[in-house]
Amino acid sequence: MIHPTKLMRGAFLALAILGAAPLAGPSIPLLGAVTAQAQEQLVGAVLFEGNRRFSDNQLLAMVDVSASGIFTQQRVAADIESIRQAYDRDGFLSVSVTARTEATSDGRVRVIFTVNEGNRAGIAAINFTGNNAFGANSLKSTMLTKETGILSWLFKDDGYDERKLAVDRERIRLYYANRGYPDVQVTSVGEYDASKNAYFINFTINEGQKYAFSNVGIETSIAGLNTDALTGVVQTGKGSAYSASDLQASIEDMAYEATVQGYSFVDVRARLDRDVTNGTFNVTYLVDEGARLYVERINITGNTKTRDFVIRRELEFAEGDPFNRALVVRGREHINDLGFFSAVDVTTGPGSAPDKVVVNIAVTETSTGEYGATAGYSTTDGVLGEVSLTERNFLGRGQYLRAAIGASQAGRTFDFSFTEPRFMGLKVSAGVDVYHRITEETSTGFYGSQATGGQFRLGIPLTADLSGTVFAGMERKVIVDKDPDNSLLVVNGHEFYKGFIGYTLTWNSLDDNKSPTEGLLATFTQQYIGWDHSLIKSEARARYFMPLIEDSGIVASVRGQAGIINDLSGNGVHSVEAFSPGSQLIRGFEGRGLGPRIVNGANGEFLGAVAYAGVSAEVQFPLPGIPESYGLSGAVWADAAWVDGVNTPRLDGNAIDPGSVDVPWRTSIGASLIWDSPFGPLRGDFAHVLNKSTSDRTQVFQLTMSTLF
């Protein structure tokens, strides 16, 4: 649909060039008859007035009339239209642009463009017709175009753009094609409502018949190929809904598995036999020898900052190796996963001989440096803030560097981290972390501390889902007690030294690390702590996600966590190394709000715990009537936790408050509001405690940064 305003603008431009629409400035006529003298005048400056959406520099890049250029009315008319079109594309349909000139003392002219932007046109509504299988909210979540909402001014994602709509139609088509509908057809129409200065976008969907996969087989002409190993990577299981992405992934994974077995020139294709009556596809994967081609050259372009070797090391092949399309696809995915590029395009071309191939990798770099200042509020730490510098591609070598200074009512932190992702050219990451943390004495903490330390770490990928990290470091902690008579656990100025060494195993099969809907994330950490201590500290955490109703956005999760400290010296576990269970274990309790306490006046001093365990069940769901682009969702949950009140940290002869351990299990239920804000995921939890010990400290509401654990 062509907007009537655009037709008028096109006609205006044509008339302007023909000299039929005069537009006069104070000194020299811009449109109309052009004198020979005006044709010969030079442009001394180009200025802009009234522009807010685009800066002067951005507008200057859109116009041909420039300083020291030759002034012509036709050029100015074309520049006016260029500016209008730029505003049109950004949704400012009522924009008007005029131009005037002013004579300068040196005989040149100053061209001044005046922009009246008007109001930006938004998207009033996105409607769907024919979508019987999936709801409107599910389809909207796949689109780049969003309806206008209260945060549209920030995200700028509610502009009408035919190019974006073409992408949206394809995204909706793929959404259906990956969920059982291979024949879906999607069309769209946009209608502009001048009274609302907004568009109504209407999608019409012809879903077609739903199909599932039926029998799946493998046929190969390659002697010695282990087809059982290939069967293990097939994702098109019998009875599962037809999925174009699962078909493609199976082809690529089978080709890769054949390469691992030593068959570098394998060619994998899928033959589909449609059964319309039963709504199924029989799939036969044909695995045969492909053409014997070799990689002659790898060309990399577009990387002005990133070194070539950073890109090349993500490829599992080099010049002279057999050409394998599965390895090329995997290489593109690995390069894209670096996060250094906004686009990665891999193409192939003929080499110098029939059996040689040239691989061309074109990348578009994106910003990898982040200079941030954030502020927030936590019910545990009060007002908090952080200033940080992060560079994910340091010196173009793919290295990670971060320095941060944080402050809150509970203390201050100074952190520095550096990571080399390919230590000594191996698929092993190496890094160092250094920190200085100041913890203030509070109403719930009877003493403060200053801790300075650091660690070295090595990360090793073990399988596709399992990785390991080994680490070693040391720390010096000094106790700062403003009221030395108040704490029975520590002495003001006492120093604790510790050295530690340990490992972490991480299993990650999540479908999305930021907003998972399916999969398992689990970690197990164990470390030995020596010097002033002799302890083994072990912690395990796991969370499993599953969709309750497919494509509804409703996701259930079950979380479990446990920890234990074993004392090897016989002197007991000191409180400074004990666990501090609180809201991170069970919601509805303050930090350091549950567990053993010393009989020490009305506010028994918190000891910590040498063992704990907790389970949680949660259902997260989109909020009805709230656009997905707002990033708001809700959750209901139930928590239960056990804190060891028998084996306590070292008491030094002090008695335990019996009211702090009279109930070993604590339980709570509640509801949450979650906002995926531009500053990070924020979570507000409203809790009702069902079971607690007498001395436990509870809270009805807490505001925290949301994490997977």
C-alpha distance (Angstrom), angle and dihedral (degrees) to the residues before:
residue distance angle dihedral
M1 . . .
I2 3.80 . .
H3 3.76 113.7 .
P4 3.86 113.0 -126.4
T5 3.80 90.2 -130.2
K6 3.81 90.1 60.2
L7 3.84 90.6 51.2
M8 3.79 90.3 53.4
R9 3.79 91.0 48.1
G10 3.80 91.5 51.4
A11 3.78 91.1 50.3
F12 3.79 90.5 46.6
L13 3.80 90.9 53.7
A14 3.81 92.1 49.6
L15 3.80 92.0 49.7
A16 3.79 90.6 45.8
I17 3.76 92.6 55.1
L18 3.81 90.6 47.8
G19 3.79 90.2 51.5
A20 3.81 95.7 -114.4
A21 3.82 99.9 120.7
P22 3.78 113.6 55.8
L23 3.80 120.1 -151.8
A24 3.77 111.6 178.5
G25 3.79 130.2 -163.7
P26 3.79 126.8 -159.5
S27 3.79 94.2 -92.0
I28 3.80 112.9 14.2
P29 3.83 129.9 26.9
L30 3.81 110.1 -114.7
L31 3.79 100.1 -167.3
G32 3.78 127.2 28.0
A33 3.77 128.1 42.2
V34 3.78 110.2 3.2
T35 3.78 118.0 -147.5
A36 3.75 122.4 -141.4
Q37 3.80 89.3 -117.5
A38 3.83 91.8 54.8
Q39 3.79 90.6 47.5
E40 3.81 90.2 58.1
Q41 3.81 97.8 47.7
L42 3.77 119.7 111.7
V43 3.79 125.5 -132.3
G44 3.79 111.9 -117.6
A45 3.84 98.2 -176.4
V46 3.80 142.5 -7.1
L47 3.81 117.0 -142.8
F48 3.81 135.6 178.8
E49 3.80 132.4 -148.5
G50 3.81 131.5 -169.2
N51 3.80 96.3 15.4
R52 3.80 116.4 138.5
R53 3.80 104.9 148.1
F54 3.82 94.2 54.5
S55 3.78 125.8 37.0
D56 3.82 122.6 -126.1
N57 3.80 89.8 -104.9
Q58 3.81 91.9 51.8
L59 3.80 91.8 50.2
L60 3.79 91.7 44.7
A61 3.79 88.6 59.1
M62 3.82 89.7 55.4
V63 3.81 97.2 55.6
D64 3.81 131.6 73.0
V65 3.78 95.1 -155.0
S66 3.77 104.0 89.1
A67 3.76 140.2 160.5
S68 3.83 111.5 -65.6
G69 3.83 89.8 13.1
I70 3.78 127.2 124.9
F71 3.80 115.1 -94.4
T72 3.82 119.0 -128.8
Q73 3.78 130.7 161.6
Q74 3.79 91.8 -133.3
R75 3.80 91.8 55.8
V76 3.80 92.2 49.2
A77 3.81 91.2 48.5
A78 3.79 90.2 52.0
D79 3.83 90.4 47.8
I80 3.80 90.5 52.1
E81 3.80 89.6 54.4
S82 3.82 92.0 46.6
I83 3.80 90.5 55.0
R84 3.81 91.4 46.6
Q85 3.78 92.4 50.9
A86 3.80 91.4 50.5
Y87 3.80 89.5 53.9
D88 3.81 90.4 44.6
R89 3.78 91.0 55.8
D90 3.77 89.7 51.2
G91 3.81 92.6 51.6
F92 3.83 101.7 -99.2
L93 3.81 97.0 128.7
S94 3.81 96.5 161.3
V95 3.80 94.6 54.1
S96 3.80 118.4 132.8
V97 3.80 125.1 -164.2
T98 3.79 126.6 -166.4
A99 3.77 133.1 171.6
R100 3.76 136.3 -150.1
T101 3.78 135.6 176.5
E102 3.75 135.1 -137.2
A103 3.78 126.5 -163.3
T104 3.81 117.4 -121.1
S105 3.79 127.5 -147.4
D106 3.81 92.7 -107.3
G107 3.82 93.1 58.3
R108 3.80 96.4 -100.1
V109 3.81 128.1 115.1
R110 3.77 131.1 -116.4
V111 3.83 112.6 -142.8
I112 3.80 114.7 -150.5
F113 3.83 121.4 -169.4
T114 3.81 114.7 -159.1
V115 3.80 115.6 -157.9
N116 3.79 124.3 -162.7
E117 3.78 100.4 -170.3
G118 3.79 100.5 -174.1
N119 3.78 117.5 -170.1
R120 3.76 124.1 -36.0
A121 3.82 114.5 -111.0
G122 3.78 113.7 -124.1
I123 3.79 138.6 -172.0
A124 3.81 109.5 -88.4
A125 3.81 94.8 -174.0
I126 3.80 143.0 -12.5
N127 3.80 111.5 -146.9
F128 3.79 132.6 -173.6
T129 3.80 131.9 -154.7
G130 3.79 124.1 -168.1
N131 3.80 96.7 18.1
N132 3.80 99.5 134.0
A133 3.81 97.7 148.8
F134 3.80 99.9 48.5
G135 3.78 133.3 33.9
A136 3.79 124.9 -117.5
N137 3.81 93.1 -109.9
S138 3.82 91.7 55.9
L139 3.80 91.4 51.2
K140 3.81 93.3 44.9
S141 3.80 89.8 53.6
T142 3.82 89.6 63.5
M143 3.81 94.6 52.6
L144 3.78 130.6 94.1
T145 3.82 90.9 -150.3
K146 3.81 113.2 77.7
E147 3.79 134.5 -169.8
T148 3.79 116.8 -103.6
G149 3.80 112.0 -91.9
I150 3.77 141.4 157.5
L151 3.83 91.6 -77.7
S152 3.80 97.3 45.5
W153 3.80 90.5 101.2
L154 3.80 87.6 63.5
F155 3.81 102.4 40.9
K156 3.84 97.9 33.9
D157 3.82 89.0 -152.3
D158 3.82 98.9 129.5
G159 3.81 99.1 78.4
Y160 3.80 121.7 122.8
D161 3.78 109.8 -119.2
E162 3.80 124.2 159.9
R163 3.79 90.6 -151.5
K164 3.78 91.4 56.2
L165 3.80 90.6 46.1
A166 3.80 90.1 54.2
V167 3.80 88.0 54.9
D168 3.82 90.2 46.1
R169 3.81 91.7 53.4
E170 3.79 89.7 52.9
R171 3.81 92.0 46.8
I172 3.80 90.7 52.3
R173 3.81 90.5 47.1
L174 3.80 90.9 52.1
Y175 3.81 90.1 46.2
Y176 3.81 88.7 59.2
A177 3.82 94.4 38.7
N178 3.80 90.3 56.0
R179 3.81 92.4 49.9
G180 3.77 103.5 51.5
Y181 3.82 105.2 -72.0
P182 3.84 111.0 102.8
D183 3.83 95.1 162.4
V184 3.81 99.4 51.7
Q185 3.81 118.1 140.6
V186 3.82 122.2 -158.8
T187 3.82 127.6 -167.5
S188 3.79 130.9 169.5
V189 3.81 140.0 -163.9
G190 3.80 127.1 -165.8
E191 3.81 120.6 -152.1
Y192 3.79 122.0 -168.4
D193 3.81 118.6 -142.9
A194 3.81 108.2 -159.5
S195 3.80 92.5 -167.4
K196 3.82 90.4 60.1
N197 3.81 95.4 30.6
A198 3.80 86.3 -133.9
Y199 3.78 142.3 104.8
F200 3.78 129.9 -116.4
I201 3.82 110.1 -150.3
N202 3.80 117.3 -159.4
F203 3.81 121.8 -167.2
T204 3.80 121.0 -163.4
I205 3.80 115.0 -159.1
N206 3.79 128.1 -166.8
E207 3.79 100.7 -168.2
G208 3.80 100.4 -173.2
Q209 3.78 123.4 -162.2
K210 3.78 122.1 -29.7
Y211 3.80 116.4 -120.8
A212 3.79 136.2 -166.9
F213 3.79 132.4 -165.3
S214 3.78 116.3 -99.8
N215 3.80 125.9 176.1
V216 3.80 115.5 8.5
G217 3.80 122.2 -162.6
I218 3.81 141.8 165.8
E219 3.80 125.7 -138.1
T220 3.79 121.5 -173.8
S221 3.76 138.0 174.0
I222 3.80 92.9 -163.6
A223 3.78 112.2 107.0
G224 3.79 114.1 -136.9
L225 3.80 96.4 18.7
N226 3.80 111.2 140.5
T227 3.81 102.0 -130.6
D228 3.82 92.0 -179.2
A229 3.81 89.1 67.4
L230 3.82 89.0 49.7
T231 3.80 91.0 50.5
G232 3.80 89.0 57.0
V233 3.82 92.5 65.1
V234 3.83 96.6 46.3
Q235 3.81 110.4 118.1
T236 3.84 98.0 -174.9
G237 3.78 98.4 88.1
K238 3.79 122.1 -178.1
G239 3.79 111.0 -89.1
S240 3.80 95.6 18.8
A241 3.79 119.5 122.2
Y242 3.78 117.4 -92.5
S243 3.79 110.3 -91.6
A244 3.79 126.2 -178.6
S245 3.81 91.0 -161.8
D246 3.82 92.1 52.0
L247 3.80 89.7 51.3
Q248 3.79 92.3 51.6
A249 3.81 93.2 43.4
S250 3.80 90.5 50.9
I251 3.81 91.4 51.5
E252 3.80 92.1 49.6
D253 3.81 94.6 44.5
M254 3.80 92.5 48.1
A255 3.80 91.2 50.3
Y256 3.80 89.6 49.4
E257 3.81 92.4 48.5
A258 3.81 90.1 50.7
T259 3.81 88.5 51.3
V260 3.81 90.0 52.6
Q261 3.81 87.7 54.1
G262 3.79 88.9 55.5
Y263 3.82 101.6 -97.7
S264 3.80 100.3 122.1
F265 3.81 97.5 168.2
V266 3.78 97.8 53.8
D267 3.81 121.0 141.4
V268 3.82 119.4 -157.4
R269 3.81 124.4 -166.0
A270 3.80 133.3 169.8
R271 3.80 121.5 -132.3
L272 3.80 113.0 -158.7
D273 3.80 123.4 -160.2
R274 3.79 111.1 -166.5
D275 3.81 121.3 -145.5
V276 3.79 104.5 -166.5
T277 3.79 94.4 -178.7
N278 3.81 94.9 57.4
G279 3.81 95.8 29.0
T280 3.81 94.5 -123.4
F281 3.80 142.1 124.3
N282 3.78 123.1 -142.9
V283 3.80 107.8 -147.9
T284 3.78 125.2 -153.2
Y285 3.79 118.1 -178.5
L286 3.79 111.6 -149.8
V287 3.81 112.1 -153.0
D288 3.78 114.0 -172.6
E289 3.77 141.6 148.3
G290 3.79 111.4 -79.5
A291 3.76 130.9 -156.6
R292 3.80 114.0 -58.0
L293 3.78 101.2 -117.0
Y294 3.80 130.4 160.4
V295 3.78 132.4 -154.2
E296 3.79 106.5 -110.4
R297 3.80 98.8 176.7
I298 3.81 140.9 -3.6
N299 3.81 114.0 -146.4
I300 3.81 119.0 -164.4
T301 3.80 121.2 -168.2
G302 3.79 136.9 171.3
N303 3.81 96.9 39.5
T304 3.79 104.0 120.1
K305 3.82 93.7 157.4
T306 3.79 106.7 20.4
R307 3.79 114.9 79.9
D308 3.80 117.6 -120.3
F309 3.80 92.8 -120.5
V310 3.82 91.2 59.5
I311 3.81 88.6 61.3
R312 3.81 96.8 37.9
R313 3.79 93.8 53.5
E314 3.82 89.8 61.5
L315 3.81 88.9 63.1
E316 3.79 120.8 86.3
F317 3.79 91.7 -149.1
A318 3.80 138.7 51.7
E319 3.79 139.2 -166.3
G320 3.78 110.1 -53.4
D321 3.81 95.3 25.1
P322 3.81 123.4 118.2
F323 3.80 112.5 -83.9
N324 3.79 111.1 -115.3
R325 3.80 120.0 175.0
A326 3.82 92.5 -153.6
L327 3.81 90.4 58.6
V328 3.81 90.2 48.2
V329 3.81 91.2 53.3
R330 3.80 91.7 47.5
G331 3.78 90.5 48.2
R332 3.80 91.4 54.0
E333 3.81 90.2 50.3
H334 3.81 91.9 49.4
I335 3.82 92.0 49.3
N336 3.79 90.7 48.7
D337 3.82 90.9 49.0
L338 3.81 90.1 60.0
G339 3.81 88.0 78.5
F340 3.80 92.4 -139.6
F341 3.81 96.2 108.8
S342 3.78 135.7 56.5
A343 3.81 90.7 -155.7
V344 3.80 135.5 19.2
D345 3.79 118.5 -170.0
V346 3.80 120.6 -176.6
T347 3.80 120.6 -171.9
T348 3.78 135.0 165.5
G349 3.78 131.8 -139.5
P350 3.79 138.6 -178.5
G351 3.79 118.1 -79.4
S352 3.78 131.5 -146.4
A353 3.80 91.5 -75.8
P354 3.83 134.8 33.5
D355 3.81 91.6 -104.3
K356 3.82 95.8 49.4
V357 3.82 128.9 87.7
V358 3.79 131.1 -165.9
V359 3.82 116.0 -145.1
N360 3.81 114.9 -151.5
I361 3.80 119.0 -162.6
A362 3.81 115.7 -170.4
V363 3.81 116.8 -175.3
T364 3.78 133.4 -176.0
E365 3.79 111.0 -149.1
T366 3.76 122.3 -137.2
S367 3.77 131.4 -165.7
T368 3.81 112.7 -75.8
G369 3.81 97.9 175.2
E370 3.78 120.4 89.7
Y371 3.77 124.6 -169.9
G372 3.77 106.9 -173.0
A373 3.76 142.2 177.3
T374 3.78 115.3 -175.9
A375 3.77 133.7 178.2
G376 3.76 131.5 -171.0
Y377 3.75 147.9 143.8
S378 3.78 131.3 -109.1
T379 3.78 125.4 -173.6
T380 3.81 87.1 -138.8
D381 3.81 100.9 46.0
G382 3.82 101.6 19.5
V383 3.80 118.8 -144.1
L384 3.79 111.2 7.7
G385 3.76 137.7 174.6
E386 3.79 142.1 176.2
V387 3.78 137.7 -159.5
S388 3.79 113.4 -160.1
L389 3.77 143.7 171.8
T390 3.79 116.7 -154.2
E391 3.79 128.6 179.1
R392 3.81 116.4 -179.3
N393 3.81 94.9 -176.4
F394 3.79 103.8 38.1
L395 3.82 112.0 -165.1
G396 3.80 88.0 -13.5
R397 3.82 90.2 -72.9
G398 3.82 96.6 112.7
Q399 3.80 92.8 -110.3
Y400 3.81 123.3 144.8
L401 3.80 120.2 -130.9
R402 3.80 128.0 176.3
A403 3.80 134.0 171.2
A404 3.81 121.4 178.0
I405 3.79 140.8 173.3
G406 3.79 117.3 -161.0
A407 3.78 133.7 -177.7
S408 3.78 136.8 -174.9
Q409 3.76 138.9 154.9
A410 3.81 87.0 -89.8
G411 3.81 95.4 55.9
R412 3.79 147.4 -72.1
T413 3.80 134.2 -75.6
F414 3.80 134.6 -158.5
D415 3.81 115.8 -169.3
F416 3.79 136.2 176.9
S417 3.82 126.5 -179.2
F418 3.77 134.1 177.6
T419 3.81 126.9 -178.4
E420 3.79 130.8 -174.1
P421 3.85 104.6 -161.7
R422 3.80 95.1 -160.9
F423 3.79 107.3 38.8
M424 3.82 110.5 -163.0
G425 3.81 88.9 -10.2
L426 3.81 92.5 -63.6
K427 3.80 128.5 122.0
V428 3.78 87.5 -102.3
S429 3.79 125.7 108.2
A430 3.80 121.3 -143.2
G431 3.76 126.9 -168.6
V432 3.76 148.3 161.4
D433 3.82 129.5 -142.6
V434 3.80 124.5 -165.5
Y435 3.80 125.0 -177.6
H436 3.80 145.6 171.4
R437 3.82 115.6 -163.3
I438 3.76 127.7 -174.0
T439 3.81 117.2 -163.6
E440 3.78 117.9 -168.1
E441 3.77 126.2 -142.0
T442 3.82 109.7 -104.2
S443 3.79 139.9 176.7
T444 3.81 89.4 -89.6
G445 3.81 96.5 36.3
F446 3.79 113.7 62.5
Y447 3.80 93.3 -160.9
G448 3.80 140.3 22.0
S449 3.77 131.5 -140.3
Q450 3.78 146.3 -159.7
A451 3.80 114.0 -140.1
T452 3.80 125.2 -173.0
G453 3.76 121.5 -179.1
G454 3.76 150.4 122.7
Q455 3.76 144.7 -159.3
F456 3.79 143.3 -153.6
R457 3.81 119.4 -137.9
L458 3.80 140.9 -174.3
G459 3.80 123.2 -158.8
I460 3.79 120.5 -155.5
P461 3.85 126.4 -174.3
L462 3.80 107.8 -138.1
T463 3.83 102.1 176.4
A464 3.79 136.2 -12.8
D465 3.83 90.2 -79.4
L466 3.81 103.9 21.1
S467 3.81 126.0 73.9
G468 3.77 134.0 168.9
T469 3.79 135.3 -151.1
V470 3.80 128.2 -165.6
F471 3.79 120.1 -164.9
A472 3.79 142.1 177.0
G473 3.78 132.5 -176.2
M474 3.78 149.2 131.1
E475 3.80 139.4 -121.5
R476 3.79 139.5 -163.4
K477 3.81 116.9 -154.4
V478 3.81 124.5 -171.4
I479 3.79 120.3 -164.8
V480 3.81 116.4 -129.4
D481 3.81 112.1 -166.6
K482 3.79 117.6 174.8
D483 3.80 90.6 -173.6
P484 3.84 104.8 38.0
D485 3.79 92.6 -179.0
N486 3.81 92.0 57.8
S487 3.83 99.1 65.7
L488 3.78 122.7 66.3
L489 3.82 94.4 -178.1
V490 3.81 105.1 59.9
V491 3.78 142.2 23.4
N492 3.80 122.5 -126.8
G493 3.80 110.1 -101.7
H494 3.79 94.1 15.7
E495 3.80 112.9 146.7
F496 3.78 125.1 -142.8
Y497 3.79 119.6 -164.7
K498 3.77 123.9 -167.7
G499 3.76 138.5 173.4
F500 3.77 119.7 -163.6
I501 3.77 140.3 -172.6
G502 3.78 127.9 -179.1
Y503 3.77 150.8 126.6
T504 3.80 140.9 -116.7
L505 3.79 127.7 -150.3
T506 3.81 116.9 -159.1
W507 3.80 127.3 -168.0
N508 3.81 113.3 -168.1
S509 3.81 121.0 175.9
L510 3.82 96.2 149.3
D511 3.78 117.9 141.5
D512 3.81 90.2 -140.6
N513 3.80 124.6 15.9
K514 3.81 93.0 -154.7
S515 3.82 102.6 42.0
P516 3.81 106.9 10.3
T517 3.79 121.8 -168.8
E518 3.80 99.0 173.4
G519 3.77 138.4 19.5
L520 3.80 143.3 50.7
L521 3.79 131.3 -78.0
A522 3.80 115.1 -171.5
T523 3.80 135.4 163.8
F524 3.77 134.1 -174.4
T525 3.81 119.9 -168.6
Q526 3.78 127.4 -175.9
Q527 3.78 127.8 173.8
Y528 3.77 140.9 169.8
I529 3.83 114.9 -132.2
G530 3.79 115.8 -160.4
W531 3.84 143.4 160.8
D532 3.83 104.5 64.7
H533 3.82 88.4 11.8
S534 3.79 137.4 40.9
L535 3.78 106.6 -155.7
I536 3.78 142.6 138.2
K537 3.81 111.2 -146.9
S538 3.81 118.6 -166.2
E539 3.82 128.6 -177.2
A540 3.81 132.2 175.0
R541 3.80 127.7 -171.5
A542 3.79 131.7 176.5
R543 3.78 137.9 169.7
Y544 3.79 127.3 -174.4
F545 3.81 122.4 -161.0
M546 3.80 127.7 -160.8
P547 3.83 133.8 167.9
L548 3.79 111.2 -115.3
I549 3.80 95.0 -162.5
E550 3.79 116.9 19.2
D551 3.81 114.5 -110.3
S552 3.81 92.5 -3.6
G553 3.80 96.7 107.1
I554 3.83 89.7 -121.6
V555 3.81 108.2 131.3
A556 3.80 127.8 179.5
S557 3.78 124.5 -157.9
V558 3.78 137.8 -175.4
R559 3.80 119.7 -155.4
G560 3.78 131.0 -168.3
Q561 3.80 132.1 179.6
A562 3.78 137.2 171.2
G563 3.78 139.9 169.9
I564 3.79 140.1 -174.9
I565 3.81 136.1 -177.6
N566 3.79 119.1 -151.0
D567 3.81 117.6 -158.7
L568 3.81 113.7 -142.8
S569 3.82 98.3 178.3
G570 3.77 100.4 58.7
N571 3.82 90.2 -127.9
G572 3.79 94.6 102.3
V573 3.81 133.2 -117.0
H574 3.78 113.5 -64.5
S575 3.79 118.1 -133.9
V576 3.82 92.6 -117.7
E577 3.83 89.0 67.0
A578 3.82 98.3 37.5
F579 3.80 124.2 108.0
S580 3.81 115.6 -95.3
P581 3.81 104.2 -149.5
G582 3.77 116.7 -166.1
S583 3.78 138.4 121.7
Q584 3.81 92.0 -18.6
L585 3.82 87.5 64.4
I586 3.80 100.6 36.1
R587 3.78 126.8 3.1
G588 3.78 120.3 -127.2
F589 3.81 94.1 49.8
E590 3.79 128.6 95.3
G591 3.78 122.3 -117.1
R592 3.83 107.0 -81.0
G593 3.79 83.6 7.9
L594 3.80 101.5 129.3
G595 3.77 136.1 43.0
P596 3.80 137.5 52.2
R597 3.81 119.2 -16.3
I598 3.80 133.3 -174.5
V599 3.79 120.4 -115.5
N600 3.81 94.8 -107.0
G601 3.78 113.1 143.6
A602 3.78 122.4 -68.1
N603 3.82 94.0 -36.5
G604 3.79 104.3 52.8
E605 3.80 110.8 -148.2
F606 3.80 113.1 -107.7
L607 3.81 113.9 -115.0
G608 3.77 102.9 -175.0
A609 3.78 124.8 -136.9
V610 3.79 137.2 -87.0
A611 3.82 93.3 -153.2
Y612 3.79 137.8 21.5
A613 3.80 141.5 163.0
G614 3.78 133.6 -170.6
V615 3.80 142.2 177.1
S616 3.78 130.7 -164.9
A617 3.80 137.2 -176.2
E618 3.80 121.6 -161.1
V619 3.79 139.8 175.0
Q620 3.81 117.2 -159.5
F621 3.80 121.1 -165.7
P622 3.83 140.6 170.9
L623 3.78 114.8 -99.5
P624 3.83 111.8 -107.9
G625 3.80 113.6 -112.2
I626 3.81 94.0 10.4
P627 3.83 115.3 115.0
E628 3.79 113.5 -115.2
S629 3.81 90.1 -127.1
Y630 3.82 90.2 69.5
G631 3.81 89.2 70.4
L632 3.81 92.5 -135.2
S633 3.80 124.4 141.7
G634 3.78 138.4 157.9
A635 3.79 135.5 -136.5
V636 3.79 141.0 -168.9
W637 3.78 120.8 -156.8
A638 3.80 149.4 167.3
D639 3.82 125.4 -146.5
A640 3.80 134.1 -167.6
A641 3.81 128.0 -178.1
W642 3.80 139.6 179.0
V643 3.80 121.6 -155.1
D644 3.80 120.2 -170.3
G645 3.78 108.5 -116.3
V646 3.80 97.2 170.1
N647 3.80 103.4 56.9
T648 3.79 99.2 47.7
P649 3.81 134.3 172.9
R650 3.81 116.9 -85.2
L651 3.80 110.9 -60.5
D652 3.82 102.5 -172.9
G653 3.80 90.1 -144.2
N654 3.82 97.0 -46.2
A655 3.79 120.3 132.9
I656 3.82 124.8 -120.0
D657 3.80 118.8 -119.1
P658 3.84 101.3 -114.3
G659 3.82 90.3 -149.3
S660 3.81 89.7 65.6
V661 3.82 94.7 59.1
D662 3.80 103.8 29.1
V663 3.84 90.4 106.5
P664 3.82 116.9 40.4
W665 3.84 95.5 -170.7
R666 3.81 124.4 59.5
T667 3.81 123.5 -168.7
S668 3.79 135.3 -174.3
I669 3.78 141.1 168.6
G670 3.76 131.0 -159.5
A671 3.78 153.0 135.8
S672 3.80 131.6 -104.6
L673 3.77 141.1 -156.0
I674 3.82 113.5 -147.3
W675 3.80 125.0 -165.6
D676 3.77 122.7 -171.3
S677 3.79 90.9 -150.9
P678 3.82 127.2 -176.7
F679 3.81 86.6 -109.1
G680 3.80 95.2 53.7
P681 3.82 137.1 -71.0
L682 3.81 109.9 -48.4
R683 3.78 123.3 -165.1
G684 3.80 130.6 -166.4
D685 3.83 114.5 -165.0
F686 3.80 123.3 -163.3
A687 3.80 108.0 -163.1
H688 3.78 138.0 -171.8
V689 3.82 114.0 -163.4
L690 3.80 113.2 -140.6
N691 3.79 100.1 -179.6
K692 3.82 131.8 18.5
S693 3.79 144.6 147.7
T694 3.78 119.2 -98.3
S695 3.81 95.3 -107.7
D696 3.81 97.0 42.7
R697 3.80 117.5 119.9
T698 3.78 115.2 -135.4
Q699 3.80 136.1 -171.4
V700 3.80 130.5 -162.1
F701 3.83 96.7 -149.1
Q702 3.76 135.3 28.2
L703 3.81 131.7 177.8
T704 3.79 116.9 -153.6
M705 3.78 143.2 153.0
S706 3.80 107.0 -91.5
T707 3.82 118.1 -117.1
L708 3.80 133.8 175.5
F709 3.81 90.1 -113.6
